[in-house]
Amino acid sequence: MIQGFTTLPPLNALKVFEAVTRHLNFRLAAEELGVTQGAVAQQIRGLESSLGLKLFDRLPRTLALTGAGAGYAVSVRQAFELIDEATRALRPEPNHLTLSVTPTFASRWMLPRLPAFTAAWPDIDLRVLASERLVQFHHEGVDLAVRYGRPPFGAGLDATLLFSQNVMAVVSPALLAELGDPRVRDHCLRYALLHDGHHLWPAFLSFIFPDATMQHQHHLRFNQTALALEAAISGQGIALTSPEFVQNDLASGRLVSAFNQHMTVDAGWYLVSPRRPREQATVLAVREWLMAQVK
């Protein structure tokens, strides 16, 4: 017959003891455990009494483990580590996926959709990395990326078009009322042009005013579309963007379209991943979810 552990002290007292051995301070251990300092001191006194040993020396500003306490602390911590390891083995680990996206895509497209993603895939532990460069997938632990440009993006990578780049110009309603309709050439010259890293303003002006040469004098330059859009919202000028990045701003009236036309660019936003992903089922699920968001 298997015997029980009749000589074990109360497990709660051992838990308190383990916390105190790390902090060597009753107050800090109490804060970690969410109990009062008096409750911690009482548990330690009870444990010492049941063992018949002194585990701590009480010093003026701290505690010190006795020889017996130090040896006991090692064994108790190892026991808790074994229990923790066994408990983790019983629970299925969440599916981890690291998604690398550009900063503008992260703030303007991905973040508003994260609550819907979490609701649809509660078992996927998603990590979003914002970076402009195309990452080294295997070396950096990235499973899936969203990148702007044209394929191919590299050897051994699959690329699927998420949405094409259609460029529109946006402006704040207040600035529009102040400076007039930018579709009129002379009015357009009153506006500051808010540039981003794509440098599309020369092509866009030629597209909007094909029969006129625009010698524009007012420019503000940013390295990211998201920054140019924030400047546009605050009334600093006109910004160029993909419609997908300003859906909420247009719906709320923070921004309005400056021109009727959209300019098509031979580039787009692509889902990029290794042809042999580490977590194939999880990558496939996230790819399908992202594609469904643009249909």
N, C-alpha and C positions, 0 to 999 in steps of 0.2 A: 504494500500500500504506500502510495506517495505521501510523504509527510508535508504539512504546511510550513510556512515560514513563521514559526511562533515567536522567534526572538527579534523580528523586525520592529524597529521603532515606527511610529506613525509616518506615513509617506509625506504628509503635509509638512511635518517637522523637518524631514530630510530635504524637501524642496526649499524650505526657508534657509536651512543650513547651507545648501549649495549656493544660493544667491548671496548670502552673507560672506562666504569664502571668496567670492569674486570682488565684492565691493569693500570688504573689511569696514563696513559702516552700516549700522542698523537703519539709519534714515534712508540711505540710498537703496538698500535692499527692499525696504518697505515701499518706496516709490515704484520700484520695478514690479513688485508683486501686487500693488494696489491695495495694501493694507496699512494699518497704523504702525508707527515705530514701536509702540508698546506691545502690539501683537507679535511682532518679530522677536523682540527681546524675550517675551514669554515663551515662544516656541523654542528658542535656543536654551533657555533655562530648563524647560521640560525635557529637552533632548539630553542635555548634560546630566540631568538627574536620572533619567532612565538608563543611561549608559554607565553612570557612576564615574564619569571622567570630565575633566575640564577641557573644553575644546578651544576656547579663546581666552587670551589675556586682555583685560579691559585697560586700555591706555587712555591718557587724557583726551586725545583728539581722534583716536582710531582704535582698531582692534588688531590683534596679532594672533595667528593660529599657534596653538601649542604644538608640540611634537606629535602628540596623538591626534590632534585636530587636523594637522597637515596631511598625515597619512590617510586619515578617514576621508578627507576631502577628495583626494585622488580617486579612491575606490567608489565613493558616492557619485562623483561626476562621471566616471566610466559606466556605472550602472544606469544612470539617466541617459547617457549617450546610447547605450544598447537598447533601452526602451524606446527612445526616440527613433532610432534606426528601424526597429521592428515595426513601429507604428507607421512610419513613412512607407514601408514595404507593403503594408496592407492597403494604402490609399493610392489609387492610380494618379500618376503625375500628369499635370496638364500638358497639352500639346503646345510646345513653344514654337513661335515663329518670329523671326526678325525681319522687318520690312524697312528697306532704305528708300527714302523719298527726298525730293528737293524741299528746301525750307518753305517755298511758296505753296507747293502741293500739300505739304503737311498742314500749314496753318489755314489755307484757303479751301482745301477740298477734303482732306482726311479728317481733321479734328471735328468738323461739324457732323461727320458720319460715324464717329467712334461709338456713341451710345447705341446706334442701330447695329453696329458690328458686334458689340459686346452682347446685345440681346440675342443676336442670331447665332453667335458662336461663343457661349459662355465657357466652354472647355478649352479654348485656345488662349494661351498666354501670349499676347501680342506685344512686341517691342518695336517702337517706331524710331528710326534714326533719321535725322534731317541732315542731308549733305548734298552738295552740288556735284561731287565727283562720282564716277562710276566705281563702285567698290569692288574689292577682290572678294568674291562671294565666300569661297571656302576658307580663306585665311582670316576673314573678319567675321565669320559666323553669320553671314547674311543669307537668308533663304529666298527673298523676293525683293525686287526693286521697281520703282517707277521712275523712268527717265524721259527727258525731252530730247528729241532729235529724230534721226532716221536710222533704221537698222542697216547693217549688223552692228551690234554693240560690243562684240568680242567673240572670240572663238569659244565654242562649247556652250553658247548662251542661246536661249529661245527668247524671242521678242513678239509680243502680241499687242496690237494697237488698242489702247484704251479709249482715247478720243483724239481726233485730228485738231490741229491748231487753226482756229478761226479767230482772227484778231478783231477786237472791237475797242472803241475809245469810250472812256467813262469820265464823268465829271460830277461834282457835287451840284445839287439843284441851286444852292445859294450862289455859287460862283457863276453858274449859267445865267441866273437872273441879273447878276451884276455886270457881266462882260458881254452878254448878248450871244446870239446863235453862232456857234463856231462853224456852221456850214457856210456862213458868209465869210469869204476869204479875209476881208479886213478885220472882222471880229475874231477870227481864228488867231490872227497875229497878236491879239491882246493876251492870249493865254500862255502860261508857262507849259512847256512840254515836259512831262515827267518820264524820264527814260529808265529802263531797267537793263539787265544784262543781255537781252536779246537784240537790242539796237535796231528796232523795227520802225522807228519814226520816219526816217527818210523815205522808205518804201511806202509807208502808210499815207504820208502826205501826197506822194505822187499818185497813189491810188485814188485818194479823195479829190485832189485838184489836178487832174491830168494835163490841163491846158494852162497851168500857172506855175511859175517858179516861186517857191516859198523861201524867203530869206528870214527865217524865224530867229528872233533874238533872245527869247526867254527859255532857258533850259534848266532843269534840275535832274541830276543823275544819281541813280541808285544801282546797287548790284543785284537787287532782287525785286521781282514783280510785287511781292507782298508789301514792300516798303513804299513803292510807287503808289500802290493802291491806298495805303494809309494816308499818304500825302494828298491824294485826290479826295478822299473822304473829308479831310480837314480843310479843303478848299484851296489847295496850293496850285492846282493846274489840272491838265488832262492826262490820263494814264491809258496805256494800252494793255489789254489783258485777254485771256481766253474767257468766253462767257461762263464757263464752268466754275471759274474762281470768284464770280461776283453775283451768283444767283441770289443769295440772301440779301446782299446790299441793294440790288435792283428791286427786289420784292419789298424791302422795307423803305425804299426811297432815299437811302443814304447816298446812292449814286444813280445817275441816269445816263442813258446813251447819248454821246455827244454827236454822233453821226448815224445815219440810217444804214450805211453799208458796213459789212464785215469783210475783212480781207483774208483770203485763204492763203496759208503758208504751207509749203511742202515739208512739213515736219509734224510731229505729234507727240503725245504722251503714251509711252509704251510700258507694258509690264514685262520685266526682264528677269529671267531666272536661269540657273544652270539646267542643262538638259537632263541631268541626273540629280535631282534635289535630294537633300538628306531626309526630309520629312515629306515624302511625295504626296500622301493623302492630305496632309494639312495645307501644303502649298496649293494643291489643286482646289481645295475648299475656299481658300482666301482669294485665289485668282477668280474663281467663279463668282464670288460675292462682289469683288471689285468691278467685274465686268457688268454685273447686274445693276450697278449703281448708275451706269451711263446709258442704259437702254430706255 
